[in-house]
Amino acid sequence: VGIKDATGGIERGTDLLLRVPADFAVYSGDDATSLALMLLGGKGVISVTANVAPQLMHEMCVHALNGNIAAAKAANAKLFALHQKLFVEANPIPVKWVLQQMGLIATGIRLPLVNLSSQYHEVLRSAMKQADIAA
C-alpha cells in the first residue's frame, strides 16, 4: 500500500514520510524531486523521464535506494535537464517528440495532441545530449 506524491515540491513528500507507517510506501510522481524523496525514505518514482531514459533512471533509483548517494547524484545530474524539459509543453507531447528523435516511434501525433513547437526542439536535443540518449 502506498501513495504517489506529484506536488512538485519536496515539502509534502517529506511530511508524508514523517506521518506514514514504515510499511506504507511513498513514491515520487515528480522526476525533478524524485532523488531527494528517495534519499528521505521514498520507495521510488512513477516517472515520465523513464519513458525516454529508462536505464539511467533505473540506475539513479537503484543507487538512491541502496544509499549510494554519489552515484545517484551523478545519474540525476545527467537526467535533470530531461526532468525539466520534458514538460515544456503538455505531457506526452515532448516525450513523443524525443522518442521519435530516437527512432523508437514513427513521426506523427494524433489529436487532441499536436506536434511539439519547433522553438523547443533544440532545448530538448540539448537535454537528450546531457543524458547521453541518441538524438
N, CA, C and O atoms as CSV, one atom per row, in Angstrom:
chain,resi,resn,atom,element,x,y,z
A,1,VAL,N,N,0.851,-1.176,0.000
A,1,VAL,CA,C,0.000,0.000,0.000
A,1,VAL,C,C,0.889,1.228,0.000
A,1,VAL,O,O,1.917,1.264,0.677
A,2,GLY,N,N,0.485,2.241,-0.768
A,2,GLY,CA,C,1.301,3.436,-0.824
A,2,GLY,C,C,0.577,4.583,-1.483
A,2,GLY,O,O,-0.623,4.523,-1.751
A,3,ILE,N,N,1.340,5.632,-1.737
A,3,ILE,CA,C,0.803,6.846,-2.337
A,3,ILE,C,C,1.864,7.477,-3.230
A,3,ILE,O,O,3.063,7.355,-2.979
A,4,LYS,N,N,1.401,8.148,-4.269
A,4,LYS,CA,C,2.285,8.901,-5.161
A,4,LYS,C,C,2.135,10.378,-4.831
A,4,LYS,O,O,1.023,10.903,-4.797
A,5,ASP,N,N,3.255,11.043,-4.589
A,5,ASP,CA,C,3.243,12.486,-4.362
A,5,ASP,C,C,3.775,13.174,-5.606
A,5,ASP,O,O,4.957,13.060,-5.932
A,6,ALA,N,N,2.899,13.889,-6.301
A,6,ALA,CA,C,3.289,14.576,-7.533
A,6,ALA,C,C,3.098,16.080,-7.406
A,6,ALA,O,O,2.747,16.750,-8.377
A,7,THR,N,N,3.326,16.603,-6.222
A,7,THR,CA,C,3.100,18.029,-5.991
A,7,THR,C,C,4.190,18.899,-6.594
A,7,THR,O,O,3.976,20.096,-6.787
A,8,GLY,N,N,5.350,18.333,-6.896
A,8,GLY,CA,C,6.435,19.113,-7.476
A,8,GLY,C,C,7.312,19.800,-6.453
A,8,GLY,O,O,8.263,20.494,-6.814
A,9,GLY,N,N,7.008,19.618,-5.198
A,9,GLY,CA,C,7.833,20.156,-4.118
A,9,GLY,C,C,8.165,19.043,-3.145
A,9,GLY,O,O,7.444,18.049,-3.068
A,10,ILE,N,N,9.219,19.196,-2.423
A,10,ILE,CA,C,9.658,18.144,-1.509
A,10,ILE,C,C,8.939,18.200,-0.165
A,10,ILE,O,O,8.975,17.233,0.597
A,11,GLU,N,N,8.287,19.321,0.131
A,11,GLU,CA,C,7.673,19.502,1.443
A,11,GLU,C,C,6.591,18.466,1.739
A,11,GLU,O,O,6.597,17.852,2.806
A,12,ARG,N,N,5.664,18.269,0.804
A,12,ARG,CA,C,4.571,17.334,1.059
A,12,ARG,C,C,5.079,15.901,1.164
A,12,ARG,O,O,4.643,15.148,2.035
A,13,GLY,N,N,5.995,15.523,0.286
A,13,GLY,CA,C,6.556,14.177,0.362
A,13,GLY,C,C,7.263,13.940,1.680
A,13,GLY,O,O,7.139,12.866,2.269
A,14,THR,N,N,7.999,14.925,2.144
A,14,THR,CA,C,8.674,14.815,3.439
A,14,THR,C,C,7.651,14.663,4.547
A,14,THR,O,O,7.813,13.819,5.427
A,15,ASP,N,N,6.605,15.464,4.516
A,15,ASP,CA,C,5.551,15.377,5.522
A,15,ASP,C,C,4.904,13.997,5.509
A,15,ASP,O,O,4.652,13.420,6.566
A,16,LEU,N,N,4.636,13.468,4.322
A,16,LEU,CA,C,4.061,12.127,4.223
A,16,LEU,C,C,4.980,11.087,4.847
A,16,LEU,O,O,4.534,10.233,5.612
A,17,LEU,N,N,6.263,11.163,4.520
A,17,LEU,CA,C,7.219,10.190,5.055
A,17,LEU,C,C,7.285,10.238,6.573
A,17,LEU,O,O,7.501,9.210,7.215
A,18,LEU,N,N,7.104,11.399,7.146
A,18,LEU,CA,C,7.130,11.534,8.606
A,18,LEU,C,C,5.860,11.007,9.263
A,18,LEU,O,O,5.872,10.685,10.451
A,19,ARG,N,N,4.773,10.915,8.517
A,19,ARG,CA,C,3.478,10.542,9.084
A,19,ARG,C,C,3.066,9.091,8.860
A,19,ARG,O,O,2.313,8.538,9.660
A,20,VAL,N,N,3.542,8.472,7.795
A,20,VAL,CA,C,3.040,7.142,7.437
A,20,VAL,C,C,3.809,6.045,8.169
A,20,VAL,O,O,4.960,6.244,8.556
A,21,PRO,N,N,3.167,4.878,8.360
A,21,PRO,CA,C,3.882,3.754,8.969
A,21,PRO,C,C,4.985,3.235,8.043
A,21,PRO,O,O,4.975,3.510,6.843
A,22,ALA,N,N,5.907,2.505,8.590
A,22,ALA,CA,C,7.075,2.025,7.846
A,22,ALA,C,C,6.697,1.154,6.648
A,22,ALA,O,O,7.430,1.121,5.659
A,23,ASP,N,N,5.574,0.455,6.721
A,23,ASP,CA,C,5.189,-0.431,5.627
A,23,ASP,C,C,4.297,0.259,4.584
A,23,ASP,O,O,3.713,-0.411,3.732
A,24,PHE,N,N,4.192,1.574,4.646
A,24,PHE,CA,C,3.403,2.351,3.695
A,24,PHE,C,C,4.367,3.062,2.757
A,24,PHE,O,O,5.158,3.896,3.196
A,25,ALA,N,N,4.305,2.738,1.476
A,25,ALA,CA,C,5.267,3.271,0.505
A,25,ALA,C,C,4.858,4.656,0.014
A,25,ALA,O,O,3.689,4.913,-0.275
A,26,VAL,N,N,5.846,5.537,-0.073
A,26,VAL,CA,C,5.648,6.859,-0.672
A,26,VAL,C,C,6.511,6.908,-1.929
A,26,VAL,O,O,7.728,6.728,-1.869
A,27,TYR,N,N,5.865,7.155,-3.064
A,27,TYR,CA,C,6.552,7.247,-4.349
A,27,TYR,C,C,6.494,8.681,-4.854
A,27,TYR,O,O,5.503,9.382,-4.654
A,28,SER,N,N,7.553,9.102,-5.501
A,28,SER,CA,C,7.555,10.408,-6.141
A,28,SER,C,C,6.814,10.309,-7.466
A,28,SER,O,O,6.943,9.325,-8.194
A,29,GLY,N,N,6.052,11.326,-7.762
A,29,GLY,CA,C,5.419,11.443,-9.064
A,29,GLY,C,C,5.988,12.626,-9.825
A,29,GLY,O,O,5.403,13.093,-10.802
A,30,ASP,N,N,7.133,13.103,-9.365
A,30,ASP,CA,C,7.788,14.269,-9.958
A,30,ASP,C,C,9.264,13.941,-10.136
A,30,ASP,O,O,10.007,13.846,-9.159
A,31,ASP,N,N,9.686,13.770,-11.381
A,31,ASP,CA,C,11.067,13.365,-11.651
A,31,ASP,C,C,12.097,14.298,-11.032
A,31,ASP,O,O,13.112,13.836,-10.510
A,32,ALA,N,N,11.853,15.594,-11.081
A,32,ALA,CA,C,12.850,16.563,-10.611
A,32,ALA,C,C,13.119,16.465,-9.115
A,32,ALA,O,O,14.207,16.823,-8.663
A,33,THR,N,N,12.152,15.987,-8.337
A,33,THR,CA,C,12.357,15.854,-6.887
A,33,THR,C,C,12.461,14.397,-6.443
A,33,THR,O,O,12.517,14.116,-5.246
A,34,SER,N,N,12.487,13.480,-7.389
A,34,SER,CA,C,12.466,12.057,-7.036
A,34,SER,C,C,13.699,11.610,-6.263
A,34,SER,O,O,13.580,10.827,-5.320
A,35,LEU,N,N,14.871,12.087,-6.638
A,35,LEU,CA,C,16.079,11.691,-5.913
A,35,LEU,C,C,15.993,12.137,-4.462
A,35,LEU,O,O,16.264,11.352,-3.554
A,36,ALA,N,N,15.621,13.377,-4.239
A,36,ALA,CA,C,15.516,13.886,-2.869
A,36,ALA,C,C,14.525,13.065,-2.059
A,36,ALA,O,O,14.802,12.723,-0.909
A,37,LEU,N,N,13.381,12.744,-2.637
A,37,LEU,CA,C,12.378,11.977,-1.902
A,37,LEU,C,C,12.891,10.580,-1.572
A,37,LEU,O,O,12.670,10.090,-0.464
A,38,MET,N,N,13.568,9.936,-2.510
A,38,MET,CA,C,14.111,8.602,-2.228
A,38,MET,C,C,15.166,8.656,-1.134
A,38,MET,O,O,15.223,7.768,-0.283
A,39,LEU,N,N,15.995,9.680,-1.148
A,39,LEU,CA,C,17.029,9.793,-0.112
A,39,LEU,C,C,16.426,10.064,1.260
A,39,LEU,O,O,17.062,9.811,2.283
A,40,LEU,N,N,15.200,10.577,1.283
A,40,LEU,CA,C,14.498,10.811,2.546
A,40,LEU,C,C,13.681,9.599,2.993
A,40,LEU,O,O,13.104,9.607,4.081
A,41,GLY,N,N,13.631,8.561,2.160
A,41,GLY,CA,C,12.904,7.355,2.534
A,41,GLY,C,C,11.834,6.926,1.558
A,41,GLY,O,O,11.188,5.900,1.774
A,42,GLY,N,N,11.622,7.681,0.482
A,42,GLY,CA,C,10.670,7.272,-0.542
A,42,GLY,C,C,11.113,5.969,-1.189
A,42,GLY,O,O,12.296,5.629,-1.172
A,43,LYS,N,N,10.167,5.251,-1.755
A,43,LYS,CA,C,10.448,3.917,-2.291
A,43,LYS,C,C,10.714,3.883,-3.785
A,43,LYS,O,O,11.054,2.828,-4.321
A,44,GLY,N,N,10.568,5.017,-4.476
A,44,GLY,CA,C,10.808,5.034,-5.909
A,44,GLY,C,C,10.091,6.188,-6.565
A,44,GLY,O,O,9.727,7.165,-5.911
A,45,VAL,N,N,9.889,6.064,-7.884
A,45,VAL,CA,C,9.282,7.148,-8.658
A,45,VAL,C,C,8.396,6.572,-9.753
A,45,VAL,O,O,8.729,5.560,-10.370
A,46,ILE,N,N,7.284,7.219,-9.983
A,46,ILE,CA,C,6.450,6.963,-11.144
A,46,ILE,C,C,6.856,8.058,-12.125
A,46,ILE,O,O,6.474,9.218,-11.972
A,47,SER,N,N,7.629,7.673,-13.126
A,47,SER,CA,C,8.456,8.611,-13.879
A,47,SER,C,C,8.004,8.864,-15.306
A,47,SER,O,O,7.577,7.947,-16.008
A,48,VAL,N,N,8.104,10.121,-15.727
A,48,VAL,CA,C,7.960,10.492,-17.134
A,48,VAL,C,C,9.304,10.298,-17.838
A,48,VAL,O,O,9.360,9.760,-18.943
A,49,THR,N,N,10.379,10.739,-17.195
A,49,THR,CA,C,11.717,10.652,-17.785
A,49,THR,C,C,12.083,9.217,-18.155
A,49,THR,O,O,12.790,8.994,-19.137
A,50,ALA,N,N,11.611,8.248,-17.382
A,50,ALA,CA,C,11.929,6.844,-17.656
A,50,ALA,C,C,11.414,6.376,-19.009
A,50,ALA,O,O,11.887,5.364,-19.527
A,51,ASN,N,N,10.467,7.080,-19.586
A,51,ASN,CA,C,9.989,6.722,-20.922
A,51,ASN,C,C,11.053,6.928,-21.985
A,51,ASN,O,O,11.040,6.246,-23.010
A,52,VAL,N,N,11.973,7.856,-21.760
A,52,VAL,CA,C,12.996,8.158,-22.763
A,52,VAL,C,C,14.404,7.778,-22.309
A,52,VAL,O,O,15.297,7.632,-23.143
A,53,ALA,N,N,14.615,7.617,-21.017
A,53,ALA,CA,C,15.932,7.244,-20.478
A,53,ALA,C,C,15.745,6.199,-19.377
A,53,ALA,O,O,16.103,6.445,-18.225
A,54,PRO,N,N,15.182,5.026,-19.725
A,54,PRO,CA,C,14.854,4.042,-18.693
A,54,PRO,C,C,16.056,3.497,-17.929
A,54,PRO,O,O,15.987,3.333,-16.711
A,55,GLN,N,N,17.140,3.218,-18.616
A,55,GLN,CA,C,18.296,2.633,-17.940
A,55,GLN,C,C,18.902,3.605,-16.934
A,55,GLN,O,O,19.198,3.222,-15.802
A,56,LEU,N,N,19.084,4.834,-17.331
A,56,LEU,CA,C,19.680,5.819,-16.433
A,56,LEU,C,C,18.760,6.122,-15.251
A,56,LEU,O,O,19.239,6.301,-14.131
A,57,MET,N,N,17.455,6.183,-15.480
A,57,MET,CA,C,16.511,6.377,-14.361
A,57,MET,C,C,16.577,5.186,-13.411
A,57,MET,O,O,16.568,5.351,-12.191
A,58,HIS,N,N,16.642,3.996,-13.979
A,58,HIS,CA,C,16.753,2.791,-13.151
A,58,HIS,C,C,18.015,2.844,-12.293
A,58,HIS,O,O,17.975,2.569,-11.094
A,59,GLU,N,N,19.130,3.199,-12.918
A,59,GLU,CA,C,20.391,3.289,-12.176
A,59,GLU,C,C,20.304,4.322,-11.059
A,59,GLU,O,O,20.762,4.068,-9.945
A,60,MET,N,N,19.723,5.484,-11.344
A,60,MET,CA,C,19.584,6.507,-10.311
A,60,MET,C,C,18.771,5.973,-9.136
A,60,MET,O,O,19.141,6.164,-7.978
A,61,CYS,N,N,17.672,5.312,-9.440
A,61,CYS,CA,C,16.812,4.789,-8.376
A,61,CYS,C,C,17.515,3.710,-7.564
A,61,CYS,O,O,17.461,3.727,-6.334
A,62,VAL,N,N,18.163,2.789,-8.229
A,62,VAL,CA,C,18.871,1.718,-7.516
A,62,VAL,C,C,19.944,2.306,-6.615
A,62,VAL,O,O,20.064,1.917,-5.453
A,63,HIS,N,N,20.721,3.236,-7.141
A,63,HIS,CA,C,21.760,3.865,-6.321
A,63,HIS,C,C,21.148,4.603,-5.134
A,63,HIS,O,O,21.644,4.490,-4.013
A,64,ALA,N,N,20.085,5.349,-5.368
A,64,ALA,CA,C,19.448,6.102,-4.277
A,64,ALA,C,C,18.901,5.163,-3.215
A,64,ALA,O,O,19.110,5.385,-2.023
A,65,LEU,N,N,18.207,4.123,-3.634
A,65,LEU,CA,C,17.593,3.200,-2.677
A,65,LEU,C,C,18.625,2.371,-1.926
A,65,LEU,O,O,18.356,1.889,-0.826
A,66,ASN,N,N,19.807,2.204,-2.517
A,66,ASN,CA,C,20.886,1.465,-1.850
A,66,ASN,C,C,21.839,2.375,-1.088
A,66,ASN,O,O,22.831,1.904,-0.533
A,67,GLY,N,N,21.552,3.668,-1.053
A,67,GLY,CA,C,22.369,4.603,-0.281
A,67,GLY,C,C,23.655,5.035,-0.947
A,67,GLY,O,O,24.516,5.626,-0.296
A,68,ASN,N,N,23.809,4.752,-2.239
A,68,ASN,CA,C,24.996,5.184,-2.972
A,68,ASN,C,C,24.724,6.591,-3.506
A,68,ASN,O,O,24.414,6.781,-4.682
A,69,ILE,N,N,24.848,7.555,-2.621
A,69,ILE,CA,C,24.420,8.923,-2.909
A,69,ILE,C,C,25.211,9.552,-4.050
A,69,ILE,O,O,24.625,10.207,-4.912
A,70,ALA,N,N,26.512,9.369,-4.074
A,70,ALA,CA,C,27.329,9.993,-5.125
A,70,ALA,C,C,26.916,9.505,-6.509
A,70,ALA,O,O,26.771,10.307,-7.432
A,71,ALA,N,N,26.727,8.207,-6.659
A,71,ALA,CA,C,26.329,7.659,-7.961
A,71,ALA,C,C,24.911,8.090,-8.324
A,71,ALA,O,O,24.630,8.366,-9.490
A,72,ALA,N,N,24.023,8.150,-7.349
A,72,ALA,CA,C,22.652,8.604,-7.601
A,72,ALA,C,C,22.651,10.059,-8.050
A,72,ALA,O,O,21.936,10.422,-8.984
A,73,LYS,N,N,23.443,10.886,-7.393
A,73,LYS,CA,C,23.529,12.300,-7.769
A,73,LYS,C,C,24.119,12.468,-9.164
A,73,LYS,O,O,23.675,13.328,-9.924
A,74,ALA,N,N,25.109,11.658,-9.506
A,74,ALA,CA,C,25.719,11.741,-10.837
A,74,ALA,C,C,24.698,11.384,-11.920
A,74,ALA,O,O,24.612,12.061,-12.944
A,75,ALA,N,N,23.932,10.329,-11.692
A,75,ALA,CA,C,22.901,9.945,-12.661
A,75,ALA,C,C,21.834,11.030,-12.758
A,75,ALA,O,O,21.398,11.380,-13.854
A,76,ASN,N,N,21.420,11.557,-11.623
A,76,ASN,CA,C,20.397,12.600,-11.615
A,76,ASN,C,C,20.882,13.861,-12.330
A,76,ASN,O,O,20.098,14.531,-13.003
A,77,ALA,N,N,22.153,14.183,-12.190
A,77,ALA,CA,C,22.700,15.362,-12.868
A,77,ALA,C,C,22.588,15.212,-14.385
A,77,ALA,O,O,22.300,16.181,-15.087
A,78,LYS,N,N,22.817,13.995,-14.889
A,78,LYS,CA,C,22.685,13.760,-16.323
A,78,LYS,C,C,21.226,13.845,-16.772
A,78,LYS,O,O,20.937,14.243,-17.900
A,79,LEU,N,N,20.323,13.472,-15.887
A,79,LEU,CA,C,18.902,13.424,-16.213
A,79,LEU,C,C,18.164,14.736,-15.981
A,79,LEU,O,O,17.069,14.933,-16.507
A,80,PHE,N,N,18.751,15.628,-15.201
A,80,PHE,CA,C,17.983,16.757,-14.682
A,80,PHE,C,C,17.381,17.647,-15.767
A,80,PHE,O,O,16.251,18.112,-15.618
A,81,ALA,N,N,18.103,17.891,-16.845
A,81,ALA,CA,C,17.533,18.711,-17.924
A,81,ALA,C,C,16.309,18.030,-18.528
A,81,ALA,O,O,15.325,18.695,-18.852
A,82,LEU,N,N,16.363,16.711,-18.681
A,82,LEU,CA,C,15.185,15.986,-19.171
A,82,LEU,C,C,14.031,16.115,-18.190
A,82,LEU,O,O,12.894,16.358,-18.595
A,83,HIS,N,N,14.322,15.951,-16.883
A,83,HIS,CA,C,13.267,16.092,-15.872
A,83,HIS,C,C,12.498,17.392,-16.085
A,83,HIS,O,O,11.275,17.428,-15.956
A,84,GLN,N,N,13.218,18.444,-16.409
A,84,GLN,CA,C,12.592,19.755,-16.586
A,84,GLN,C,C,12.007,19.941,-17.982
A,84,GLN,O,O,10.861,20.368,-18.123
A,85,LYS,N,N,12.771,19.628,-18.993
A,85,LYS,CA,C,12.391,19.982,-20.362
A,85,LYS,C,C,11.323,19.074,-20.959
A,85,LYS,O,O,10.710,19.437,-21.963
A,86,LEU,N,N,11.084,17.916,-20.375
A,86,LEU,CA,C,10.004,17.067,-20.869
A,86,LEU,C,C,8.632,17.660,-20.562
A,86,LEU,O,O,7.604,17.082,-20.915
A,87,PHE,N,N,8.625,18.812,-19.905
A,87,PHE,CA,C,7.367,19.481,-19.583
A,87,PHE,C,C,7.278,20.876,-20.205
A,87,PHE,O,O,6.505,21.710,-19.735
A,88,VAL,N,N,8.060,21.138,-21.257
A,88,VAL,CA,C,7.978,22.449,-21.918
A,88,VAL,C,C,6.612,22.648,-22.576
A,88,VAL,O,O,6.166,23.778,-22.773
A,89,GLU,N,N,5.969,21.558,-22.905
A,89,GLU,CA,C,4.586,21.558,-23.383
A,89,GLU,C,C,3.878,20.412,-22.671
A,89,GLU,O,O,4.503,19.649,-21.935
A,90,ALA,N,N,2.588,20.298,-22.890
A,90,ALA,CA,C,1.792,19.293,-22.182
A,90,ALA,C,C,2.321,17.882,-22.437
A,90,ALA,O,O,2.612,17.511,-23.574
A,91,ASN,N,N,2.441,17.108,-21.370
A,91,ASN,CA,C,2.800,15.701,-21.455
A,91,ASN,C,C,1.644,14.985,-22.161
A,91,ASN,O,O,0.487,15.236,-21.825
A,92,PRO,N,N,1.915,14.117,-23.111
A,92,PRO,CA,C,3.163,13.487,-23.515
A,92,PRO,C,C,3.795,14.059,-24.785
A,92,PRO,O,O,4.608,13.381,-25.413
A,93,ILE,N,N,3.452,15.264,-25.174
A,93,ILE,CA,C,3.963,15.810,-26.440
A,93,ILE,C,C,5.494,15.800,-26.498
A,93,ILE,O,O,6.042,15.286,-27.473
A,94,PRO,N,N,6.217,16.344,-25.500
A,94,PRO,CA,C,7.685,16.305,-25.575
A,94,PRO,C,C,8.251,14.880,-25.535
A,94,PRO,O,O,9.244,14.586,-26.199
A,95,VAL,N,N,7.623,14.005,-24.763
A,95,VAL,CA,C,8.085,12.612,-24.686
A,95,VAL,C,C,7.984,11.958,-26.055
A,95,VAL,O,O,8.923,11.303,-26.506
A,96,LYS,N,N,6.860,12.132,-26.708
A,96,LYS,CA,C,6.682,11.538,-28.034
A,96,LYS,C,C,7.685,12.115,-29.034
A,96,LYS,O,O,8.188,11.387,-29.890
A,97,TRP,N,N,7.977,13.399,-28.936
A,97,TRP,CA,C,8.952,14.006,-29.834
A,97,TRP,C,C,10.337,13.396,-29.609
A,97,TRP,O,O,11.034,13.067,-30.569
A,98,VAL,N,N,10.735,13.247,-28.346
A,98,VAL,CA,C,12.046,12.655,-28.042
A,98,VAL,C,C,12.101,11.216,-28.543
A,98,VAL,O,O,13.093,10.818,-29.154
A,99,LEU,N,N,11.061,10.433,-28.299
A,99,LEU,CA,C,11.040,9.046,-28.770
A,99,LEU,C,C,11.132,8.982,-30.292
A,99,LEU,O,O,11.768,8.081,-30.839
A,100,GLN,N,N,10.502,9.925,-30.972
A,100,GLN,CA,C,10.600,9.980,-32.436
A,100,GLN,C,C,12.027,10.318,-32.856
A,100,GLN,O,O,12.548,9.731,-33.804
A,101,GLN,N,N,12.658,11.255,-32.163
A,101,GLN,CA,C,14.042,11.623,-32.469
A,101,GLN,C,C,14.988,10.443,-32.252
A,101,GLN,O,O,15.996,10.312,-32.947
A,102,MET,N,N,14.662,9.598,-31.296
A,102,MET,CA,C,15.477,8.419,-31.007
A,102,MET,C,C,15.204,7.280,-31.990
A,102,MET,O,O,15.895,6.261,-31.964
A,103,GLY,N,N,14.209,7.444,-32.851
A,103,GLY,CA,C,13.859,6.408,-33.812
A,103,GLY,C,C,13.020,5.293,-33.228
A,103,GLY,O,O,12.915,4.219,-33.819
A,104,LEU,N,N,12.422,5.534,-32.076
A,104,LEU,CA,C,11.658,4.486,-31.403
A,104,LEU,C,C,10.180,4.489,-31.768
A,104,LEU,O,O,9.498,3.478,-31.599
A,105,ILE,N,N,9.684,5.607,-32.264
A,105,ILE,CA,C,8.304,5.671,-32.740
A,105,ILE,C,C,8.287,6.454,-34.049
A,105,ILE,O,O,9.212,7.204,-34.361
A,106,ALA,N,N,7.216,6.259,-34.797
A,106,ALA,CA,C,7.067,6.955,-36.077
A,106,ALA,C,C,6.725,8.422,-35.852
A,106,ALA,O,O,6.209,8.812,-34.804
A,107,THR,N,N,7.028,9.215,-36.861
A,107,THR,CA,C,6.643,10.623,-36.846
A,107,THR,C,C,5.129,10.719,-36.910
A,107,THR,O,O,4.465,9.896,-37.542
A,108,GLY,N,N,4.609,11.707,-36.265
A,108,GLY,CA,C,3.170,11.931,-36.306
A,108,GLY,C,C,2.556,11.804,-34.929
A,108,GLY,O,O,3.056,11.085,-34.064
A,109,ILE,N,N,1.476,12.511,-34.750
A,109,ILE,CA,C,0.813,12.544,-33.457
A,109,ILE,C,C,-0.682,12.689,-33.738
A,109,ILE,O,O,-1.070,13.321,-34.720
A,110,ARG,N,N,-1.509,12.116,-32.893
A,110,ARG,CA,C,-2.957,12.155,-33.108
A,110,ARG,C,C,-3.611,13.202,-32.218
A,110,ARG,O,O,-3.172,13.457,-31.097
A,111,LEU,N,N,-4.666,13.794,-32.745
A,111,LEU,CA,C,-5.459,14.723,-31.954
A,111,LEU,C,C,-6.038,13.993,-30.742
A,111,LEU,O,O,-6.377,12.814,-30.850
A,112,PRO,N,N,-6.155,14.633,-29.635
A,112,PRO,CA,C,-6.114,16.074,-29.444
A,112,PRO,C,C,-4.699,16.626,-29.242
A,112,PRO,O,O,-4.536,17.826,-29.023
A,113,LEU,N,N,-3.680,15.774,-29.312
A,113,LEU,CA,C,-2.308,16.262,-29.191
A,113,LEU,C,C,-1.893,16.951,-30.477
A,113,LEU,O,O,-2.455,16.698,-31.543
A,114,VAL,N,N,-0.916,17.812,-30.364
A,114,VAL,CA,C,-0.349,18.497,-31.527
A,114,VAL,C,C,1.159,18.309,-31.496
A,114,VAL,O,O,1.720,17.920,-30.471
A,115,ASN,N,N,1.812,18.584,-32.611
A,115,ASN,CA,C,3.265,18.449,-32.672
A,115,ASN,C,C,3.942,19.434,-31.727
A,115,ASN,O,O,3.414,20.508,-31.440
A,116,LEU,N,N,5.113,19.050,-31.254
A,116,LEU,CA,C,5.911,19.916,-30.395
A,116,LEU,C,C,6.293,21.184,-31.148
A,116,LEU,O,O,6.720,21.116,-32.301
A,117,SER,N,N,6.144,22.318,-30.519
A,117,SER,CA,C,6.539,23.594,-31.125
A,117,SER,C,C,8.020,23.563,-31.465
A,117,SER,O,O,8.838,23.113,-30.662
A,118,SER,N,N,8.361,24.037,-32.644
A,118,SER,CA,C,9.753,23.994,-33.104
A,118,SER,C,C,10.690,24.781,-32.188
A,118,SER,O,O,11.887,24.495,-32.152
A,119,GLN,N,N,10.183,25.747,-31.462
A,119,GLN,CA,C,11.033,26.522,-30.553
A,119,GLN,C,C,11.635,25.663,-29.447
A,119,GLN,O,O,12.601,26.076,-28.804
A,120,TYR,N,N,11.080,24.475,-29.216
A,120,TYR,CA,C,11.587,23.606,-28.153
A,120,TYR,C,C,12.484,22.481,-28.656
A,120,TYR,O,O,13.029,21.729,-27.849
A,121,HIS,N,N,12.649,22.350,-29.953
A,121,HIS,CA,C,13.445,21.250,-30.491
A,121,HIS,C,C,14.876,21.269,-29.955
A,121,HIS,O,O,15.359,20.253,-29.454
A,122,GLU,N,N,15.546,22.391,-30.052
A,122,GLU,CA,C,16.943,22.457,-29.590
A,122,GLU,C,C,17.049,22.308,-28.078
A,122,GLU,O,O,18.012,21.725,-27.579
A,123,VAL,N,N,16.081,22.822,-27.355
A,123,VAL,CA,C,16.060,22.678,-25.893
A,123,VAL,C,C,16.033,21.197,-25.523
A,123,VAL,O,O,16.773,20.754,-24.644
A,124,LEU,N,N,15.180,20.443,-26.197
A,124,LEU,CA,C,15.091,19.011,-25.912
A,124,LEU,C,C,16.300,18.250,-26.439
A,124,LEU,O,O,16.766,17.313,-25.791
A,125,ARG,N,N,16.816,18.634,-27.600
A,125,ARG,CA,C,18.039,17.979,-28.094
A,125,ARG,C,C,19.183,18.157,-27.102
A,125,ARG,O,O,19.949,17.224,-26.861
A,126,SER,N,N,19.301,19.330,-26.536
A,126,SER,CA,C,20.341,19.595,-25.542
A,126,SER,C,C,20.147,18.724,-24.303
A,126,SER,O,O,21.116,18.185,-23.769
A,127,ALA,N,N,18.924,18.585,-23.849
A,127,ALA,CA,C,18.639,17.732,-22.688
A,127,ALA,C,C,18.941,16.272,-23.004
A,127,ALA,O,O,19.453,15.544,-22.154
A,128,MET,N,N,18.626,15.845,-24.225
A,128,MET,CA,C,18.939,14.481,-24.643
A,128,MET,C,C,20.446,14.250,-24.638
A,128,MET,O,O,20.922,13.211,-24.181
A,129,LYS,N,N,21.188,15.223,-25.148
A,129,LYS,CA,C,22.649,15.109,-25.181
A,129,LYS,C,C,23.213,15.012,-23.768
A,129,LYS,O,O,24.103,14.201,-23.512
A,130,GLN,N,N,22.705,15.828,-22.851
A,130,GLN,CA,C,23.175,15.789,-21.465
A,130,GLN,C,C,22.942,14.418,-20.838
A,130,GLN,O,O,23.743,13.958,-20.024
A,131,ALA,N,N,21.843,13.767,-21.218
A,131,ALA,CA,C,21.517,12.443,-20.679
A,131,ALA,C,C,22.141,11.312,-21.484
A,131,ALA,O,O,21.926,10.139,-21.176
A,132,ASP,N,N,22.908,11.652,-22.508
A,132,ASP,CA,C,23.545,10.652,-23.371
A,132,ASP,C,C,22.541,9.713,-24.027
A,132,ASP,O,O,22.775,8.508,-24.122
A,133,ILE,N,N,21.420,10.275,-24.478
A,133,ILE,CA,C,20.491,9.456,-25.253
A,133,ILE,C,C,20.532,9.946,-26.689
A,133,ILE,O,O,20.654,11.144,-26.944
A,134,ALA,N,N,20.429,9.020,-27.617
A,134,ALA,CA,C,20.608,9.309,-29.042
A,134,ALA,C,C,19.617,10.341,-29.538
A,134,ALA,O,O,18.445,10.340,-29.163
A,135,ALA,N,N,20.116,11.218,-30.389
A,135,ALA,CA,C,19.239,12.231,-30.999
A,135,ALA,C,C,19.322,12.137,-32.505
A,135,ALA,O,O,18.661,12.900,-33.209
